[in-house]
Amino acid sequence: MADKSLTQSQIVDQLATANGLTKVQVRSFLESQSALAYKNAKNGFTIPGLGKLVLVNRKARMGRNPATGEAIKIPAKKVVKFRVAKAAKEAIGGAPAKKAAAKKGKK
């Protein structure tokens, strides 16, 4: 079984210890960063080394009601997505996939 993800309190505690800051300062920074990300997500918000928040337009499409099987129209909408940075993918997942490595060799 995988380890549980860190709670906000654990993140704040570890960042405060690692950087010689108080927990209040770290919590304030994280809240400010979140507010800034929410405000600027429509233009794209990058967190260096982690990834980028982007606003994506989804097209209208036909769907199906699973209970009745009836076809329904799903309207177009805007959604926020997080695109993970290449550095984060490599740090977490290890070496890049074989397919990507094969493409580099062809050039």
N, C-alpha and C positions, 0 to 999 in steps of 0.2 A: 504494500500500500504506500502511495506517495505521501510525502510530508505535506502538512497543511500549509496553505499560503499564509504569509505574514498579515497580522492585523495592523490597523493604522497605528495603534499604540506601540506595537513592536517595531514598525518602520521608524516612527519618530524616535524611539529609544535608541535604536541602532545608529541612526543618522546623527543624533545628538552626541553619542559617545564617540563615533568615528571622527567628527569634525570639531569637537570641543565647544559645542553650543549647548544652550539650555533646551529643554524639551519645548518650552513655550516659543522660543525663536524658530525652531524647526517646524512646529505645527503651524505657526503664522506663515512661514515661507511656503509650506505645502498648500495652505488655503489660498494664498495670493497667487501661486502658480495655477491652481485649479480655476480660480476666477478669471485669470488672464486667458487661459486656454478656452474657457466657455465663451468669453467675449470675442475672441479672434478665430474661433474654429471655422467660421464661414469663409475666411480668407486663407485658411490653412495655418496650423500651429505646429511647429516642430519642436520636439524635445530632443536636443542633440544626443546621439548615441542610443536613443530608445525608439523613436519613430515620429510619426506625423498624424495629427488629426486633420481629416479632410471632409468636406461636405460633398456628397455624391447625389446626383439626380437620378432617381429610379424612374424608368418609363412605366406608363400604364400597361397592364397586362391582364390576360384572362386567367382566372384561377378556378378552383372547384371547392364547393362546400363539402367537407369530408362526411358530414352527417347525412346529407341528402343527395350528394353527387351532382347537384345543380351547378351549372357554370355561372360564375359571377365575375364582374369587372372589378379589378383592383386598381384604384386610381394612382396616378403618378405622385411621387412624394420625394422629399429630400431626407437623406439619412446621414448621420455622422459615422465615419469609419476611422479606424486606427490602422495605419500602415506601419508595420514594424520595420525599423532600419536594418540595413544589411549587416552592420556591425553587431546588432543585438541578435539577429538570426544566427550568425556564425558563432557568437559567444555561447548561446544557449544550445543550439543544435549541433555544434561541431562543424565539420567540413561541409561545403556546399554539396548539393545533390549531384549525382553522376551526369544527369542531363545537362545541367548548367556547365559543368566542367568540360563536357564533350563539345559544347558550343564554343568555348574559349579556344579549344585546340584547333578548330576548323579555320579560324581567322588567320 
